[in-house]
Amino acid sequence: MEIIEMNFKNPVVRMWFYTVFPMIPVEIILLLILPMQYHYFIFIGKAFLLAAFYVWYLYYKKKKAAN
């Protein structure tokens, strides 16, 4: 099992804080501001950002394993 370094030297933690973490307050604000009929756009955007982060993580892991 690999030990995970939870600081900003770890690129995965940095990328998570740059992409996923800011999404949480933005989502809450948009859910409060926008009418109910537009909430699915917020969830689609959240799903897209999470998928983009996961794809980047898989790419990073594969690149790291190749080295």
PyMOL Python script that loads the backbone (N, CA, C, O; Angstrom):
from pymol import cmd

cmd.read_pdbstr("""\
ATOM      1  N   MET A   1       0.845  -1.179   0.000  1.00  0.00           N
ATOM      2  CA  MET A   1       0.000   0.000   0.000  1.00  0.00           C
ATOM      3  C   MET A   1       0.889   1.240   0.000  1.00  0.00           C
ATOM      4  O   MET A   1       1.889   1.304   0.716  1.00  0.00           O
ATOM      5  N   GLU A   2       0.522   2.189  -0.786  1.00  0.00           N
ATOM      6  CA  GLU A   2       1.291   3.412  -0.955  1.00  0.00           C
ATOM      7  C   GLU A   2       0.863   4.462   0.077  1.00  0.00           C
ATOM      8  O   GLU A   2      -0.328   4.662   0.313  1.00  0.00           O
ATOM      9  N   ILE A   3       1.848   5.127   0.686  1.00  0.00           N
ATOM     10  CA  ILE A   3       1.553   6.192   1.642  1.00  0.00           C
ATOM     11  C   ILE A   3       1.268   7.468   0.861  1.00  0.00           C
ATOM     12  O   ILE A   3       2.023   7.832  -0.041  1.00  0.00           O
ATOM     13  N   ILE A   4       0.179   8.145   1.208  1.00  0.00           N
ATOM     14  CA  ILE A   4      -0.229   9.353   0.507  1.00  0.00           C
ATOM     15  C   ILE A   4       0.262  10.564   1.286  1.00  0.00           C
ATOM     16  O   ILE A   4      -0.007  10.706   2.479  1.00  0.00           O
ATOM     17  N   GLU A   5       0.973  11.419   0.604  1.00  0.00           N
ATOM     18  CA  GLU A   5       1.478  12.644   1.206  1.00  0.00           C
ATOM     19  C   GLU A   5       0.407  13.725   1.057  1.00  0.00           C
ATOM     20  O   GLU A   5       0.071  14.112  -0.063  1.00  0.00           O
ATOM     21  N   MET A   6      -0.125  14.207   2.164  1.00  0.00           N
ATOM     22  CA  MET A   6      -1.212  15.188   2.124  1.00  0.00           C
ATOM     23  C   MET A   6      -0.680  16.604   2.333  1.00  0.00           C
ATOM     24  O   MET A   6      -0.999  17.249   3.332  1.00  0.00           O
ATOM     25  N   ASN A   7       0.130  17.088   1.389  1.00  0.00           N
ATOM     26  CA  ASN A   7       0.586  18.469   1.422  1.00  0.00           C
ATOM     27  C   ASN A   7       0.692  18.971  -0.018  1.00  0.00           C
ATOM     28  O   ASN A   7       0.463  18.218  -0.965  1.00  0.00           O
ATOM     29  N   PHE A   8       1.038  20.232  -0.172  1.00  0.00           N
ATOM     30  CA  PHE A   8       1.031  20.817  -1.504  1.00  0.00           C
ATOM     31  C   PHE A   8       2.232  20.419  -2.349  1.00  0.00           C
ATOM     32  O   PHE A   8       2.334  20.845  -3.500  1.00  0.00           O
ATOM     33  N   LYS A   9       3.133  19.623  -1.820  1.00  0.00           N
ATOM     34  CA  LYS A   9       4.213  19.069  -2.650  1.00  0.00           C
ATOM     35  C   LYS A   9       3.672  17.953  -3.549  1.00  0.00           C
ATOM     36  O   LYS A   9       4.238  17.655  -4.601  1.00  0.00           O
ATOM     37  N   ASN A  10       2.579  17.352  -3.118  1.00  0.00           N
ATOM     38  CA  ASN A  10       1.944  16.290  -3.885  1.00  0.00           C
ATOM     39  C   ASN A  10       1.084  16.921  -4.986  1.00  0.00           C
ATOM     40  O   ASN A  10       0.158  17.672  -4.681  1.00  0.00           O
ATOM     41  N   PRO A  11       1.373  16.630  -6.262  1.00  0.00           N
ATOM     42  CA  PRO A  11       0.604  17.248  -7.346  1.00  0.00           C
ATOM     43  C   PRO A  11      -0.874  16.850  -7.367  1.00  0.00           C
ATOM     44  O   PRO A  11      -1.708  17.629  -7.828  1.00  0.00           O
ATOM     45  N   VAL A  12      -1.210  15.672  -6.884  1.00  0.00           N
ATOM     46  CA  VAL A  12      -2.613  15.246  -6.858  1.00  0.00           C
ATOM     47  C   VAL A  12      -3.390  16.101  -5.854  1.00  0.00           C
ATOM     48  O   VAL A  12      -4.514  16.511  -6.141  1.00  0.00           O
ATOM     49  N   VAL A  13      -2.821  16.371  -4.702  1.00  0.00           N
ATOM     50  CA  VAL A  13      -3.473  17.218  -3.700  1.00  0.00           C
ATOM     51  C   VAL A  13      -3.618  18.637  -4.240  1.00  0.00           C
ATOM     52  O   VAL A  13      -4.663  19.265  -4.068  1.00  0.00           O
ATOM     53  N   ARG A  14      -2.572  19.143  -4.890  1.00  0.00           N
ATOM     54  CA  ARG A  14      -2.640  20.488  -5.466  1.00  0.00           C
ATOM     55  C   ARG A  14      -3.747  20.581  -6.497  1.00  0.00           C
ATOM     56  O   ARG A  14      -4.532  21.529  -6.478  1.00  0.00           O
ATOM     57  N   MET A  15      -3.823  19.609  -7.400  1.00  0.00           N
ATOM     58  CA  MET A  15      -4.839  19.634  -8.450  1.00  0.00           C
ATOM     59  C   MET A  15      -6.241  19.518  -7.848  1.00  0.00           C
ATOM     60  O   MET A  15      -7.181  20.149  -8.331  1.00  0.00           O
ATOM     61  N   TRP A  16      -6.380  18.710  -6.794  1.00  0.00           N
ATOM     62  CA  TRP A  16      -7.683  18.595  -6.140  1.00  0.00           C
ATOM     63  C   TRP A  16      -8.101  19.937  -5.555  1.00  0.00           C
ATOM     64  O   TRP A  16      -9.257  20.340  -5.686  1.00  0.00           O
ATOM     65  N   PHE A  17      -7.166  20.631  -4.911  1.00  0.00           N
ATOM     66  CA  PHE A  17      -7.485  21.935  -4.327  1.00  0.00           C
ATOM     67  C   PHE A  17      -7.736  22.992  -5.390  1.00  0.00           C
ATOM     68  O   PHE A  17      -8.467  23.950  -5.136  1.00  0.00           O
ATOM     69  N   TYR A  18      -7.154  22.847  -6.562  1.00  0.00           N
ATOM     70  CA  TYR A  18      -7.380  23.821  -7.635  1.00  0.00           C
ATOM     71  C   TYR A  18      -8.689  23.582  -8.374  1.00  0.00           C
ATOM     72  O   TYR A  18      -9.285  24.535  -8.877  1.00  0.00           O
ATOM     73  N   THR A  19      -9.155  22.340  -8.454  1.00  0.00           N
ATOM     74  CA  THR A  19     -10.340  22.038  -9.256  1.00  0.00           C
ATOM     75  C   THR A  19     -11.559  21.690  -8.404  1.00  0.00           C
ATOM     76  O   THR A  19     -12.601  22.331  -8.535  1.00  0.00           O
ATOM     77  N   VAL A  20     -11.447  20.705  -7.552  1.00  0.00           N
ATOM     78  CA  VAL A  20     -12.604  20.173  -6.834  1.00  0.00           C
ATOM     79  C   VAL A  20     -12.985  21.048  -5.643  1.00  0.00           C
ATOM     80  O   VAL A  20     -14.170  21.305  -5.433  1.00  0.00           O
ATOM     81  N   PHE A  21     -12.032  21.503  -4.874  1.00  0.00           N
ATOM     82  CA  PHE A  21     -12.328  22.267  -3.671  1.00  0.00           C
ATOM     83  C   PHE A  21     -13.081  23.570  -3.958  1.00  0.00           C
ATOM     84  O   PHE A  21     -14.066  23.839  -3.270  1.00  0.00           O
ATOM     85  N   PRO A  22     -12.676  24.398  -4.935  1.00  0.00           N
ATOM     86  CA  PRO A  22     -13.436  25.623  -5.208  1.00  0.00           C
ATOM     87  C   PRO A  22     -14.836  25.351  -5.762  1.00  0.00           C
ATOM     88  O   PRO A  22     -15.716  26.209  -5.697  1.00  0.00           O
ATOM     89  N   MET A  23     -15.029  24.162  -6.300  1.00  0.00           N
ATOM     90  CA  MET A  23     -16.325  23.828  -6.861  1.00  0.00           C
ATOM     91  C   MET A  23     -17.407  23.764  -5.785  1.00  0.00           C
ATOM     92  O   MET A  23     -18.570  24.049  -6.072  1.00  0.00           O
ATOM     93  N   ILE A  24     -17.056  23.402  -4.579  1.00  0.00           N
ATOM     94  CA  ILE A  24     -18.039  23.228  -3.508  1.00  0.00           C
ATOM     95  C   ILE A  24     -18.722  24.545  -3.145  1.00  0.00           C
ATOM     96  O   ILE A  24     -19.952  24.591  -3.173  1.00  0.00           O
ATOM     97  N   PRO A  25     -17.997  25.628  -2.802  1.00  0.00           N
ATOM     98  CA  PRO A  25     -18.714  26.880  -2.495  1.00  0.00           C
ATOM     99  C   PRO A  25     -19.417  27.488  -3.706  1.00  0.00           C
ATOM    100  O   PRO A  25     -20.482  28.090  -3.570  1.00  0.00           O
ATOM    101  N   VAL A  26     -18.822  27.332  -4.890  1.00  0.00           N
ATOM    102  CA  VAL A  26     -19.477  27.856  -6.104  1.00  0.00           C
ATOM    103  C   VAL A  26     -20.796  27.132  -6.336  1.00  0.00           C
ATOM    104  O   VAL A  26     -21.798  27.754  -6.688  1.00  0.00           O
ATOM    105  N   GLU A  27     -20.794  25.821  -6.139  1.00  0.00           N
ATOM    106  CA  GLU A  27     -22.031  25.054  -6.312  1.00  0.00           C
ATOM    107  C   GLU A  27     -23.094  25.494  -5.316  1.00  0.00           C
ATOM    108  O   GLU A  27     -24.257  25.654  -5.684  1.00  0.00           O
ATOM    109  N   ILE A  28     -22.710  25.690  -4.065  1.00  0.00           N
ATOM    110  CA  ILE A  28     -23.674  26.115  -3.049  1.00  0.00           C
ATOM    111  C   ILE A  28     -24.261  27.479  -3.394  1.00  0.00           C
ATOM    112  O   ILE A  28     -25.471  27.680  -3.295  1.00  0.00           O
ATOM    113  N   ILE A  29     -23.412  28.406  -3.795  1.00  0.00           N
ATOM    114  CA  ILE A  29     -23.893  29.747  -4.161  1.00  0.00           C
ATOM    115  C   ILE A  29     -24.833  29.684  -5.354  1.00  0.00           C
ATOM    116  O   ILE A  29     -25.891  30.314  -5.351  1.00  0.00           O
ATOM    117  N   LEU A  30     -24.447  28.917  -6.383  1.00  0.00           N
ATOM    118  CA  LEU A  30     -25.301  28.812  -7.568  1.00  0.00           C
ATOM    119  C   LEU A  30     -26.627  28.131  -7.259  1.00  0.00           C
ATOM    120  O   LEU A  30     -27.659  28.508  -7.813  1.00  0.00           O
ATOM    121  N   LEU A  31     -26.610  27.129  -6.378  1.00  0.00           N
ATOM    122  CA  LEU A  31     -27.859  26.469  -5.999  1.00  0.00           C
ATOM    123  C   LEU A  31     -28.795  27.430  -5.276  1.00  0.00           C
ATOM    124  O   LEU A  31     -30.015  27.322  -5.398  1.00  0.00           O
ATOM    125  N   LEU A  32     -28.230  28.362  -4.528  1.00  0.00           N
ATOM    126  CA  LEU A  32     -29.060  29.335  -3.820  1.00  0.00           C
ATOM    127  C   LEU A  32     -29.567  30.445  -4.737  1.00  0.00           C
ATOM    128  O   LEU A  32     -30.663  30.967  -4.531  1.00  0.00           O
ATOM    129  N   ILE A  33     -28.779  30.806  -5.746  1.00  0.00           N
ATOM    130  CA  ILE A  33     -29.118  31.944  -6.611  1.00  0.00           C
ATOM    131  C   ILE A  33     -30.026  31.545  -7.775  1.00  0.00           C
ATOM    132  O   ILE A  33     -31.024  32.213  -8.048  1.00  0.00           O
ATOM    133  N   LEU A  34     -29.676  30.463  -8.453  1.00  0.00           N
ATOM    134  CA  LEU A  34     -30.392  30.094  -9.671  1.00  0.00           C
ATOM    135  C   LEU A  34     -31.742  29.447  -9.371  1.00  0.00           C
ATOM    136  O   LEU A  34     -31.915  28.811  -8.332  1.00  0.00           O
ATOM    137  N   PRO A  35     -32.691  29.612 -10.283  1.00  0.00           N
ATOM    138  CA  PRO A  35     -33.984  28.938 -10.114  1.00  0.00           C
ATOM    139  C   PRO A  35     -33.830  27.417 -10.208  1.00  0.00           C
ATOM    140  O   PRO A  35     -32.836  26.903 -10.723  1.00  0.00           O
ATOM    141  N   MET A  36     -34.821  26.734  -9.707  1.00  0.00           N
ATOM    142  CA  MET A  36     -34.789  25.274  -9.627  1.00  0.00           C
ATOM    143  C   MET A  36     -34.600  24.613 -10.990  1.00  0.00           C
ATOM    144  O   MET A  36     -33.983  23.551 -11.069  1.00  0.00           O
ATOM    145  N   GLN A  37     -35.109  25.206 -12.052  1.00  0.00           N
ATOM    146  CA  GLN A  37     -35.032  24.578 -13.372  1.00  0.00           C
ATOM    147  C   GLN A  37     -33.607  24.537 -13.926  1.00  0.00           C
ATOM    148  O   GLN A  37     -33.351  23.806 -14.883  1.00  0.00           O
ATOM    149  N   TYR A  38     -32.665  25.308 -13.347  1.00  0.00           N
ATOM    150  CA  TYR A  38     -31.286  25.325 -13.823  1.00  0.00           C
ATOM    151  C   TYR A  38     -30.334  24.526 -12.934  1.00  0.00           C
ATOM    152  O   TYR A  38     -29.127  24.526 -13.175  1.00  0.00           O
ATOM    153  N   HIS A  39     -30.843  23.860 -11.933  1.00  0.00           N
ATOM    154  CA  HIS A  39     -29.975  23.122 -11.023  1.00  0.00           C
ATOM    155  C   HIS A  39     -29.274  21.956 -11.709  1.00  0.00           C
ATOM    156  O   HIS A  39     -28.168  21.593 -11.308  1.00  0.00           O
ATOM    157  N   TYR A  40     -29.874  21.370 -12.713  1.00  0.00           N
ATOM    158  CA  TYR A  40     -29.223  20.247 -13.378  1.00  0.00           C
ATOM    159  C   TYR A  40     -27.967  20.703 -14.119  1.00  0.00           C
ATOM    160  O   TYR A  40     -27.051  19.901 -14.303  1.00  0.00           O
ATOM    161  N   PHE A  41     -27.895  21.959 -14.547  1.00  0.00           N
ATOM    162  CA  PHE A  41     -26.665  22.468 -15.162  1.00  0.00           C
ATOM    163  C   PHE A  41     -25.521  22.476 -14.153  1.00  0.00           C
ATOM    164  O   PHE A  41     -24.374  22.197 -14.502  1.00  0.00           O
ATOM    165  N   ILE A  42     -25.834  22.790 -12.924  1.00  0.00           N
ATOM    166  CA  ILE A  42     -24.822  22.803 -11.870  1.00  0.00           C
ATOM    167  C   ILE A  42     -24.295  21.387 -11.639  1.00  0.00           C
ATOM    168  O   ILE A  42     -23.089  21.179 -11.511  1.00  0.00           O
ATOM    169  N   PHE A  43     -25.202  20.425 -11.585  1.00  0.00           N
ATOM    170  CA  PHE A  43     -24.798  19.047 -11.357  1.00  0.00           C
ATOM    171  C   PHE A  43     -24.026  18.485 -12.554  1.00  0.00           C
ATOM    172  O   PHE A  43     -23.099  17.695 -12.375  1.00  0.00           O
ATOM    173  N   ILE A  44     -24.396  18.880 -13.748  1.00  0.00           N
ATOM    174  CA  ILE A  44     -23.646  18.455 -14.938  1.00  0.00           C
ATOM    175  C   ILE A  44     -22.245  19.053 -14.912  1.00  0.00           C
ATOM    176  O   ILE A  44     -21.270  18.371 -15.225  1.00  0.00           O
ATOM    177  N   GLY A  45     -22.143  20.325 -14.540  1.00  0.00           N
ATOM    178  CA  GLY A  45     -20.829  20.961 -14.427  1.00  0.00           C
ATOM    179  C   GLY A  45     -19.973  20.306 -13.366  1.00  0.00           C
ATOM    180  O   GLY A  45     -18.776  20.102 -13.567  1.00  0.00           O
ATOM    181  N   LYS A  46     -20.584  19.973 -12.225  1.00  0.00           N
ATOM    182  CA  LYS A  46     -19.848  19.297 -11.160  1.00  0.00           C
ATOM    183  C   LYS A  46     -19.366  17.927 -11.623  1.00  0.00           C
ATOM    184  O   LYS A  46     -18.222  17.551 -11.367  1.00  0.00           O
ATOM    185  N   ALA A  47     -20.222  17.191 -12.294  1.00  0.00           N
ATOM    186  CA  ALA A  47     -19.837  15.873 -12.789  1.00  0.00           C
ATOM    187  C   ALA A  47     -18.706  15.992 -13.812  1.00  0.00           C
ATOM    188  O   ALA A  47     -17.792  15.167 -13.825  1.00  0.00           O
ATOM    189  N   PHE A  48     -18.765  17.018 -14.671  1.00  0.00           N
ATOM    190  CA  PHE A  48     -17.711  17.226 -15.660  1.00  0.00           C
ATOM    191  C   PHE A  48     -16.380  17.528 -14.973  1.00  0.00           C
ATOM    192  O   PHE A  48     -15.352  16.971 -15.361  1.00  0.00           O
ATOM    193  N   LEU A  49     -16.378  18.395 -13.965  1.00  0.00           N
ATOM    194  CA  LEU A  49     -15.132  18.717 -13.264  1.00  0.00           C
ATOM    195  C   LEU A  49     -14.565  17.512 -12.520  1.00  0.00           C
ATOM    196  O   LEU A  49     -13.353  17.297 -12.522  1.00  0.00           O
ATOM    197  N   LEU A  50     -15.423  16.733 -11.890  1.00  0.00           N
ATOM    198  CA  LEU A  50     -14.948  15.532 -11.208  1.00  0.00           C
ATOM    199  C   LEU A  50     -14.391  14.520 -12.194  1.00  0.00           C
ATOM    200  O   LEU A  50     -13.376  13.879 -11.918  1.00  0.00           O
ATOM    201  N   ALA A  51     -15.045  14.369 -13.342  1.00  0.00           N
ATOM    202  CA  ALA A  51     -14.545  13.449 -14.365  1.00  0.00           C
ATOM    203  C   ALA A  51     -13.213  13.944 -14.931  1.00  0.00           C
ATOM    204  O   ALA A  51     -12.308  13.147 -15.179  1.00  0.00           O
ATOM    205  N   ALA A  52     -13.094  15.258 -15.136  1.00  0.00           N
ATOM    206  CA  ALA A  52     -11.843  15.816 -15.641  1.00  0.00           C
ATOM    207  C   ALA A  52     -10.712  15.581 -14.638  1.00  0.00           C
ATOM    208  O   ALA A  52      -9.596  15.234 -15.023  1.00  0.00           O
ATOM    209  N   PHE A  53     -11.007  15.771 -13.355  1.00  0.00           N
ATOM    210  CA  PHE A  53      -9.989  15.508 -12.331  1.00  0.00           C
ATOM    211  C   PHE A  53      -9.592  14.044 -12.335  1.00  0.00           C
ATOM    212  O   PHE A  53      -8.405  13.732 -12.235  1.00  0.00           O
ATOM    213  N   TYR A  54     -10.555  13.137 -12.447  1.00  0.00           N
ATOM    214  CA  TYR A  54     -10.259  11.710 -12.439  1.00  0.00           C
ATOM    215  C   TYR A  54      -9.450  11.296 -13.667  1.00  0.00           C
ATOM    216  O   TYR A  54      -8.530  10.485 -13.561  1.00  0.00           O
ATOM    217  N   VAL A  55      -9.790  11.849 -14.828  1.00  0.00           N
ATOM    218  CA  VAL A  55      -9.037  11.547 -16.049  1.00  0.00           C
ATOM    219  C   VAL A  55      -7.605  12.054 -15.903  1.00  0.00           C
ATOM    220  O   VAL A  55      -6.656  11.359 -16.265  1.00  0.00           O
ATOM    221  N   TRP A  56      -7.451  13.264 -15.375  1.00  0.00           N
ATOM    222  CA  TRP A  56      -6.107  13.788 -15.150  1.00  0.00           C
ATOM    223  C   TRP A  56      -5.346  12.893 -14.192  1.00  0.00           C
ATOM    224  O   TRP A  56      -4.165  12.624 -14.410  1.00  0.00           O
ATOM    225  N   TYR A  57      -6.004  12.420 -13.126  1.00  0.00           N
ATOM    226  CA  TYR A  57      -5.352  11.553 -12.149  1.00  0.00           C
ATOM    227  C   TYR A  57      -4.901  10.245 -12.782  1.00  0.00           C
ATOM    228  O   TYR A  57      -3.790   9.781 -12.521  1.00  0.00           O
ATOM    229  N   LEU A  58      -5.743   9.649 -13.606  1.00  0.00           N
ATOM    230  CA  LEU A  58      -5.352   8.409 -14.282  1.00  0.00           C
ATOM    231  C   LEU A  58      -4.169   8.640 -15.221  1.00  0.00           C
ATOM    232  O   LEU A  58      -3.253   7.820 -15.284  1.00  0.00           O
ATOM    233  N   TYR A  59      -4.192   9.755 -15.949  1.00  0.00           N
ATOM    234  CA  TYR A  59      -3.086  10.111 -16.836  1.00  0.00           C
ATOM    235  C   TYR A  59      -1.801  10.319 -16.034  1.00  0.00           C
ATOM    236  O   TYR A  59      -0.738   9.835 -16.421  1.00  0.00           O
ATOM    237  N   TYR A  60      -1.902  11.035 -14.922  1.00  0.00           N
ATOM    238  CA  TYR A  60      -0.735  11.308 -14.078  1.00  0.00           C
ATOM    239  C   TYR A  60      -0.182   9.999 -13.510  1.00  0.00           C
ATOM    240  O   TYR A  60       1.031   9.791 -13.493  1.00  0.00           O
ATOM    241  N   LYS A  61      -1.075   9.118 -13.044  1.00  0.00           N
ATOM    242  CA  LYS A  61      -0.648   7.849 -12.468  1.00  0.00           C
ATOM    243  C   LYS A  61       0.044   6.975 -13.510  1.00  0.00           C
ATOM    244  O   LYS A  61       1.051   6.329 -13.223  1.00  0.00           O
ATOM    245  N   LYS A  62      -0.511   6.963 -14.725  1.00  0.00           N
ATOM    246  CA  LYS A  62       0.089   6.175 -15.801  1.00  0.00           C
ATOM    247  C   LYS A  62       1.449   6.735 -16.181  1.00  0.00           C
ATOM    248  O   LYS A  62       2.394   5.978 -16.404  1.00  0.00           O
ATOM    249  N   LYS A  63       1.554   8.063 -16.258  1.00  0.00           N
ATOM    250  CA  LYS A  63       2.814   8.693 -16.609  1.00  0.00           C
ATOM    251  C   LYS A  63       3.861   8.442 -15.525  1.00  0.00           C
ATOM    252  O   LYS A  63       5.033   8.212 -15.822  1.00  0.00           O
ATOM    253  N   LYS A  64       3.424   8.490 -14.263  1.00  0.00           N
ATOM    254  CA  LYS A  64       4.339   8.261 -13.156  1.00  0.00           C
ATOM    255  C   LYS A  64       4.824   6.810 -13.133  1.00  0.00           C
ATOM    256  O   LYS A  64       5.983   6.553 -12.808  1.00  0.00           O
ATOM    257  N   ALA A  65       3.953   5.866 -13.474  1.00  0.00           N
ATOM    258  CA  ALA A  65       4.329   4.450 -13.511  1.00  0.00           C
ATOM    259  C   ALA A  65       5.293   4.158 -14.646  1.00  0.00           C
ATOM    260  O   ALA A  65       6.121   3.253 -14.538  1.00  0.00           O
ATOM    261  N   ALA A  66       5.196   4.915 -15.737  1.00  0.00           N
ATOM    262  CA  ALA A  66       6.078   4.692 -16.875  1.00  0.00           C
ATOM    263  C   ALA A  66       7.504   5.142 -16.580  1.00  0.00           C
ATOM    264  O   ALA A  66       8.457   4.630 -17.168  1.00  0.00           O
ATOM    265  N   ASN A  67       7.647   6.105 -15.662  1.00  0.00           N
ATOM    266  CA  ASN A  67       8.992   6.601 -15.323  1.00  0.00           C
ATOM    267  C   ASN A  67       9.680   5.707 -14.389  1.00  0.00           C
ATOM    268  O   ASN A  67      10.817   5.976 -14.002  1.00  0.00           O
TER     269      ASN A  67
END
""", "prot")
cmd.dss("prot")
cmd.show_as("cartoon", "prot")
cmd.util.cbc("prot")
cmd.orient("prot")
